[in-house]
């Protein structure tokens, strides 16, 4: 009797899960395996081009220092953008979750999510208008300050960081908000009634309890930023060459798909190693 | 008049049978897809034209390889014609089917890059230069040397295209070398290393270029002659400069894929494209230089193509680009990536 119901359960689970797995197979597994296949080829297998299996694309990464330099540069960019996003995003989430109540919270929430609803290219171009010399920022600063200032942040690493933080900030706000909301207010009241200072409450109570949310947001930001190419290209000018832009070049400009695919998988491996190294912390945060 | 007569005969002939639909593969906005010209072409010959676009030569070759039979006319830069012919992607052109052929510049129709294997595989259509353009307001006297790109006073106001091959070619000219036979790569590397800190950003399209120049971000930048003539005709205050060290010359031809199923209509379209009547109207909107001597002679005195590119002293300085070997291309790209990564 019990074995029968277990079997029924399994069938039910299978039917309910099958659309999701089908979707994963079609949308994730198949394209990724095609790219794995490409990364081991000597040339794109289109038309009459000769091709054979090879490891050269992976060796290429180690033959010059160019790719390693760029990967390191992209990782640093990822860390910086993630750090700044958490520093700005967590206080925002705290205020949203614990300080503001009622309708104004909904309105503020809407404002946080609003950037998500606009096209990312439009966002970047609006930043270009703000950051350039003679741009909105330059004009505003000169209108307020009595002395003459020249602000031209365009085509610099600062511009890239600003653009990326703006694009990805909502992730960390949303995940932190959910984690903070789950904290029972009576816990904070209890701590306060036992004489804990605000700082102690923050470091001993709120931060540990909200850590899973913050970390989830950080991972959500770090991974795409390391591979980003559009923001560096449009806002970085001559200094906008990163690991992501080199991969994009392989696909779009020089049509060396095999090398582009190999570089992408090296990036994937490095990111997985980093996340693996942090997983003990992640696990501790969950318990 | 003769052309008109021929066209009307063709139109009569076409009335019986329905015209073909030919598919043209080209850069977007590059002459073949002008509405007024296509309407007139359909009216004259009965053939209709559909376009597909590419954004790089590599993409064009990939499209020809992967879609046999899909295209009837393709624009190929002379530096790539031999490669396309070698791969069997394009077939020979029958010059007798092109009534304007006799008027085309014999230097161009005889160009060895357009005649791989001794047969004409691309009808020379347009040519032009990649050189410099400067903000006319800041340069009352146009510079005469490429060294203006390295001028410390203009640091942060210089731009080139993000293209390894082109960057290397400019550095080669600045160091007094032949762009088709670069011997001293160390000098090129040193020159490019000095150039990069000068650059504000790389430009990617004509539209980009116009915006940056209008906003004052650029004082001097590399530019294409055809685009310069368009920008000038739109009122942008720039001067196109062919420096003493030279400029990169390119030649574009119209070819017919070997797999085309409408060869006759394709020839008719190419004939239409090299016709003086079409070119003079196109030139008024901003066009590269023509291969047709009659068309060049029919341009008004004030035309950019007549004033700047019609000057034999200018043309003598140009280094025409030859096919680049896969090996060199890769070397240039690696050097360029290395230098950009170090920024």
Boltz contact constraints between the chains, C-beta under 6 A:
constraints:
  - contact:
      token1: [A, 46]
      token2: [B, 62]
      max_distance: 6.0
  - contact:
      token1: [A, 46]
      token2: [B, 65]
      max_distance: 6.0
  - contact:
      token1: [A, 46]
      token2: [B, 66]
      max_distance: 6.0
  - contact:
      token1: [A, 47]
      token2: [B, 65]
      max_distance: 6.0
  - contact:
      token1: [A, 47]
      token2: [B, 66]
      max_distance: 6.0
  - contact:
      token1: [A, 66]
      token2: [B, 337]
      max_distance: 6.0
  - contact:
      token1: [A, 66]
      token2: [B, 338]
      max_distance: 6.0
  - contact:
      token1: [A, 66]
      token2: [B, 341]
      max_distance: 6.0
  - contact:
      token1: [A, 69]
      token2: [B, 341]
      max_distance: 6.0
  - contact:
      token1: [A, 70]
      token2: [B, 341]
      max_distance: 6.0
  - contact:
      token1: [A, 155]
      token2: [B, 200]
      max_distance: 6.0
  - contact:
      token1: [A, 155]
      token2: [B, 201]
      max_distance: 6.0
  - contact:
      token1: [A, 237]
      token2: [B, 200]
      max_distance: 6.0
  - contact:
      token1: [A, 237]
      token2: [B, 201]
      max_distance: 6.0
  - contact:
      token1: [A, 238]
      token2: [B, 196]
      max_distance: 6.0
  - contact:
      token1: [A, 238]
      token2: [B, 199]
      max_distance: 6.0
  - contact:
      token1: [A, 238]
      token2: [B, 343]
      max_distance: 6.0
  - contact:
      token1: [A, 239]
      token2: [B, 343]
      max_distance: 6.0
  - contact:
      token1: [A, 241]
      token2: [B, 340]
      max_distance: 6.0
  - contact:
      token1: [A, 241]
      token2: [B, 341]
      max_distance: 6.0
  - contact:
      token1: [A, 255]
      token2: [B, 58]
      max_distance: 6.0
